[in-house]
Amino acid sequence: MQVKNTWIRLLVVAAALVPVAVAAQTSSINAFSPYTMYGIGEQNTPGTLVMRSMGGVGVAVRNAGVVNLLNPAAYSVAPQKTFLFSFGLEGQNYYNSQTAEGIAKRSVYNTFNFHDIAFQMPVTKGLGLGFSLTPYSSVGYRTKFYQDFSDPIMGDVGPVQYTYQGEGDVTEVKLGLGWEIFRNFSVGVAAQYYWGDIDRGYVMTPTSIVGEGTFGSTIGADNYSISSIKGQVGVQWSPILNQKRLLTLGAAFDFGGDLRPDVSSRIYNADLNYTTVRADTTQLALVLPHQLSAGVFYRTAKWAVGVDYVYQNWGGRNKDAVRTGISGADRRSYEVRYTNTSTVKVGIEYTPNRYDVRRTLRRWSYRAGFRYGYYNQTFNGDRLAQYAMTAGIGIPVKFFAVSSIDVGIEYGRRGYNLAERLGLVRQQYFKFAVGFTLFAGGAENNEYWFTRPKYD
């Protein structure tokens, strides 16, 4: 009866959380940045909160108490008769600043949404299954700029105000298998399903320079509906594995590819009839890059250290470019183009003594990390540097337990290397996240869920 009740509770929780998470992901802005005007927007940091608190490392993480969303080969570590469930929430604060025409402008925006739902379970000895539902990328912006407008029929109209706005997201669902094909060496494969909607629109409002005549606004609206399946493969090898220490090397490859969205575009005049006019709109292609990631992870009873390197082939798969502009004395405009990116992640975790009976704080895990790389778009060939610093703690729910409550923070900046010279937006953000890890099964911590009791 105890086993049956536990399964019922688990299914009820999962059934309640998944629809809520899906609804939140398809109805809220998860990012607020003018840099999300093109393509699929801003990529969310992958991984459960344990990994994100360590700078985002995880390709080589091999831990029965952590669902690894970065490498499907790690699913093979799931012990028999166990179940690992993870759920995370994240709030973000975006602060954007820019100096245009000598005037300092600022904007602040707050978001709050789920970050991940994931579970891991064994299929048989050495073979594990993993599932995750996570936001992959987000679009959210509201901005405007001015540009002189000239028409062959109307002549010089004068300054025209363009107001742009957009929102939407792309969600990733992953189902994978990890297999330990021989001792300490595992391979994994996963299918990734991407879906979502991105809405982008603009309003063009001209103003006559001669004080005569009126010009109606022109409104544009684009919708990108995404539904596509991709794939991922991974490998992990532990050359050192004993009771005192663990050293694991890992690598993963994402195939990426064209998302092939269904595009609905409309441009019309803001008159009484909202007359549709013929025109073309241009956006950067919605194509996911090839991604190659490699990492190393070392763990002892107290310390854990990880380093990851991630390469994304954005420029090689996206050849399109668009032009944009900002207000200013010289009416500057920029060519926006995708570029290949490299990111380095470093993370560390310290657990003083998870078996300490007297002092609770010594059983907690303390984490910190750093991440540095470049944004995947260039402006007139200039690359935008971005970095983030992270920290967090893991609190076991009871003595000697794997189940835990995790809390993490992240501070990041983007565009500061070019903002003053090019007049771009300087962006900084702060994230606060809470994660819940539920581990069922295991003789070492008495977290039994799937063992039938002898007495009921």
MARSEMAR-251779 format. One record per residue (C-alpha): x, y, z; residue in three letters. Coordinates in steps of 0.05 Angstrom, whole numbers, padded with zeros to 5 digits, always signed. Layout:
N
XYZala...
This chain:
456
+00000+00000+00000met+00057+00048+00016gln+00088+00038-00053val+00021+00049-00088lys+00007+00113-00049asn+00076+00140-00065thr+00066+00128-00139trp-00002+00162-00136ile+00028+00223-00102arg+00084+00227-00153leu+00037+00223-00212leu-00010+00275-00182val+00048+00324-00172val+00075+00312-00242ala+00006+00319-00273ala-00005+00384-00236ala+00063+00415-00251leu+00070+00400-00325val+00007+00437-00350pro+00024+00496-00305val+00095+00499-00331ala+00073+00493-00404val+00021+00548-00395ala+00071+00593-00361ala+00123+00581-00415gln+00075+00599-00472thr+00044+00661-00440ser+00100+00699-00405ser+00162+00738-00423ile+00223+00703-00397asn+00273+00754-00422ala+00271+00829-00433phe+00328+00853-00478ser+00333+00891-00544pro+00384+00838-00564tyr+00327+00789-00572thr+00298+00827-00632met+00326+00775-00681tyr+00326+00700-00688gly+00304+00656-00631ile+00322+00708-00578gly+00363+00697-00515glu+00384+00627-00497gln+00367+00606-00426asn+00422+00576-00384thr+00413+00500-00388pro+00416+00452-00330gly+00383+00443-00263thr+00398+00493-00208leu+00455+00452-00180val+00492+00461-00246met+00471+00533-00258arg+00497+00553-00189ser+00565+00526-00210met+00571+00571-00271gly+00531+00523-00315gly+00581+00465-00316val+00552+00396-00325gly+00576+00360-00388val+00618+00313-00344ala+00574+00314-00282val+00558+00242-00263arg+00517+00240-00199asn+00458+00196-00181ala+00428+00255-00142gly+00429+00305-00201val+00389+00301-00265val+00439+00320-00319asn+00404+00360-00374leu+00469+00372-00413leu+00492+00301-00428asn+00446+00241-00437pro+00503+00193-00422ala+00495+00212-00348ala+00427+00178-00345tyr+00463+00111-00340ser+00484+00128-00269val+00413+00119-00242ala+00414+00064-00189pro+00363+00009-00193gln+00297+00017-00155lys+00305+00093-00152thr+00271+00154-00181phe+00299+00225-00185leu+00253+00284-00196phe+00273+00358-00204ser+00233+00422-00209phe+00259+00494-00212gly+00231+00565-00211leu+00269+00627-00231glu+00259+00703-00225gly+00299+00753-00266gln+00312+00828-00262asn+00337+00862-00325tyr+00369+00931-00323tyr+00383+00963-00391asn+00417+01030-00402ser+00438+01070-00463gln+00463+01140-00480thr+00431+01168-00543ala+00438+01240-00566glu+00471+01256-00500gly+00411+01231-00460ile+00418+01173-00413ala+00360+01124-00418lys+00344+01066-00372arg+00293+01010-00367ser+00279+00958-00314val+00238+00895-00323tyr+00223+00835-00278asn+00203+00765-00299thr+00185+00702-00262phe+00173+00633-00290asn+00190+00559-00283phe+00258+00537-00307his+00257+00461-00311asp+00218+00398-00297ile+00260+00335-00302ala+00265+00264-00278phe+00313+00206-00283gln+00300+00131-00272met+00333+00064-00286pro+00308+00018-00342val+00354-00039-00324thr+00424-00046-00295lys+00470+00003-00331gly+00413+00033-00372leu+00377+00096-00350gly+00322+00141-00378leu+00316+00216-00371gly+00263+00267-00387phe+00263+00343-00383ser+00219+00403-00401leu+00258+00468-00402thr+00255+00537-00435pro+00307+00539-00491tyr+00303+00612-00512ser+00261+00674-00499ser+00242+00738-00536val+00220+00801-00501gly+00233+00874-00521tyr+00201+00942-00531arg+00243+00995-00565thr+00240+01052-00614lys+00285+01094-00659phe+00278+01151-00709tyr+00299+01153-00782gln+00290+01202-00840asp+00240+01176-00890phe+00236+01192-00964ser+00184+01165-01013asp+00184+01170-01089pro+00112+01195-01088ile+00106+01234-01022met+00177+01261-01025gly+00214+01278-00961asp+00167+01260-00904val+00216+01276-00849gly+00232+01238-00785pro+00195+01173-00776val+00187+01138-00710gln+00193+01063-00709tyr+00167+01027-00648thr+00186+00954-00643tyr+00161+00901-00594gln+00162+00826-00589gly+00153+00768-00542glu+00152+00693-00543gly+00193+00632-00528asp+00220+00566-00552val+00212+00506-00506thr+00253+00442-00507glu+00227+00374-00488val+00281+00321-00484lys+00276+00245-00476leu+00340+00206-00473gly+00375+00141-00455leu+00443+00131-00424gly+00479+00064-00427trp+00542+00042-00391glu+00568-00003-00446ile+00628-00024-00404phe+00655-00006-00336arg+00661+00069-00324asn+00645+00086-00397phe+00575+00109-00419ser+00542+00135-00482val+00476+00170-00489gly+00426+00192-00542val+00367+00239-00536ala+00311+00265-00579ala+00295+00339-00571gln+00228+00369-00590tyr+00224+00445-00597tyr+00160+00483-00599trp+00135+00554-00586gly+00110+00619-00616asp+00147+00684-00627ile+00108+00748-00642asp+00143+00809-00669arg+00112+00875-00691gly+00127+00947-00706tyr+00090+01013-00716val+00118+01065-00765met+00092+01136-00752thr+00116+01190-00801pro+00113+01265-00787thr+00108+01317-00842ser+00165+01367-00846ile+00123+01421-00880val+00065+01420-00832gly+00017+01398-00886glu-00018+01332-00896gly-00025+01273-00851thr+00005+01205-00856phe-00026+01143-00825gly+00017+01095-00786ser+00039+01030-00817thr+00035+00968-00773ile+00072+00903-00783gly+00060+00838-00747ala+00098+00772-00754asp+00084+00706-00720asn+00132+00647-00720tyr+00102+00581-00699ser+00155+00528-00685ile+00149+00453-00681ser+00212+00412-00696ser+00251+00351-00673ile+00327+00349-00665lys+00377+00303-00633gly+00436+00298-00585gln+00489+00247-00569val+00537+00245-00510gly+00593+00205-00477val+00624+00201-00408gln+00686+00165-00383trp+00710+00160-00311ser+00785+00142-00311pro+00786+00150-00235ile+00729+00121-00193leu+00736+00097-00122asn+00708+00112-00053gln+00752+00174-00044lys+00749+00210-00110arg+00717+00212-00179leu+00745+00241-00244leu+00698+00243-00304thr+00709+00268-00375leu+00648+00283-00417gly+00627+00309-00485ala+00561+00321-00521ala+00541+00341-00591phe+00475+00374-00611asp+00457+00366-00684phe+00414+00429-00687gly+00383+00449-00754gly+00329+00491-00785asp+00268+00500-00741leu+00226+00512-00803arg+00173+00555-00770pro+00105+00570-00799asp+00109+00644-00813val+00049+00691-00815ser+00065+00763-00835ser+00019+00822-00844arg+00032+00895-00858ile-00027+00943-00859tyr-00046+01017-00853asn-00075+01041-00787ala-00137+01070-00821asp-00209+01056-00806leu-00207+00992-00848asn-00138+00969-00828tyr-00121+00961-00902thr-00070+00907-00915thr-00012+00930-00959val+00041+00889-00993arg+00111+00892-00964ala+00168+00846-00942asp+00197+00837-00874thr+00266+00810-00857thr+00288+00772-00796gln+00348+00729-00780leu+00335+00656-00795ala+00309+00611-00739leu+00363+00557-00743val+00395+00521-00684leu+00470+00513-00687pro+00514+00452-00684his+00537+00451-00612gln+00598+00415-00585leu+00610+00415-00511ser+00666+00382-00471ala+00681+00382-00397gly+00718+00352-00338val+00690+00341-00268phe+00729+00321-00205tyr+00696+00303-00139arg+00719+00283-00069thr+00680+00275-00004ala+00683+00351+00007lys+00700+00384-00059trp+00675+00383-00130ala+00706+00423-00187val+00683+00426-00260gly+00704+00461-00324val+00664+00462-00389asp+00677+00489-00459tyr+00619+00501-00507val+00624+00517-00581tyr+00563+00537-00622gln+00565+00542-00698asn+00515+00599-00707trp+00551+00635-00763gly+00563+00573-00804gly+00489+00556-00806arg+00459+00626-00812asn+00483+00669-00871lys+00428+00722-00868asp+00439+00793-00842ala+00392+00851-00825val+00402+00925-00813arg+00378+00962-00753thr+00388+01033-00726gly+00385+01078-00665ile+00370+01151-00656ser+00429+01197-00656gly+00460+01257-00690ala+00491+01213-00744asp+00430+01166-00750arg+00475+01106-00743arg+00453+01038-00768ser+00483+00970-00758tyr+00488+00905-00796glu+00466+00849-00749val+00493+00780-00765arg+00501+00713-00730tyr+00570+00692-00708thr+00601+00628-00678asn+00609+00630-00603thr+00654+00599-00551ser+00638+00597-00477thr+00680+00575-00418val+00647+00554-00352lys+00680+00541-00285val+00645+00516-00222gly+00661+00492-00152ile+00622+00460-00095glu+00642+00450-00022tyr+00606+00406+00028thr+00641+00408+00097pro+00613+00341+00122asn+00547+00313+00098arg+00549+00262+00155tyr+00556+00313+00212asp+00504+00297+00264val+00508+00360+00307arg+00517+00419+00259arg+00466+00427+00204thr+00505+00479+00164leu+00563+00431+00155arg+00516+00385+00117arg+00497+00439+00067trp+00531+00445-00001ser+00560+00513-00020tyr+00569+00529-00095arg+00600+00583-00138ala+00617+00591-00211gly+00636+00637-00269phe+00618+00637-00343arg+00649+00679-00399tyr+00636+00682-00474gly+00606+00722-00530tyr+00535+00735-00554tyr+00514+00700-00618asn+00503+00764-00658gln+00551+00817-00683thr+00539+00891-00698phe+00579+00915-00758asn+00626+00857-00743gly+00637+00875-00670asp+00624+00819-00619arg+00588+00830-00553leu+00623+00800-00493ala+00580+00772-00437gln+00595+00740-00370tyr+00560+00715-00308ala+00578+00700-00236met+00536+00649-00197thr+00528+00623-00126ala+00482+00577-00089gly+00470+00529-00032ile+00440+00459-00028gly+00400+00441+00035ile+00386+00367+00048pro+00315+00356+00071val+00338+00308+00126lys+00400+00276+00153phe+00438+00235+00102phe+00386+00249+00048ala+00396+00260-00027val+00331+00299-00033ser+00345+00374-00025ser+00322+00445-00032ile+00370+00488-00073asp+00375+00563-00076val+00417+00600-00128gly+00433+00670-00153ile+00466+00695-00217glu+00492+00764-00238tyr+00510+00778-00310gly+00529+00833-00358arg+00528+00841-00433arg+00551+00894-00484gly+00596+00935-00438tyr+00656+00924-00483asn+00622+00960-00541leu+00567+01003-00510ala+00606+01068-00504glu+00639+01063-00573arg+00579+01040-00613leu+00522+01069-00572gly+00491+01001-00558leu+00452+00980-00497val+00490+00962-00434arg+00453+00905-00401gln+00459+00873-00333gln+00413+00823-00300tyr+00403+00789-00234phe+00370+00720-00226lys+00343+00686-00165phe+00322+00613-00168ala+00295+00558-00124val+00300+00484-00141gly+00271+00421-00111phe+00304+00352-00118thr+00265+00291-00096leu+00304+00225-00094phe+00267+00160-00081ala+00301+00095-00063gly+00368+00079-00032gly+00390+00039+00027ala+00441+00090+00050glu+00390+00145+00066asn+00325+00107+00079asn+00289+00144+00024glu+00250+00082+00004tyr+00193+00090-00045trp+00192+00027-00086phe+00205-00028-00034thr+00144-00067-00013arg+00141-00069+00064pro+00134-00136+00099lys+00082-00107+00146tyr+00028-00057+00127asp
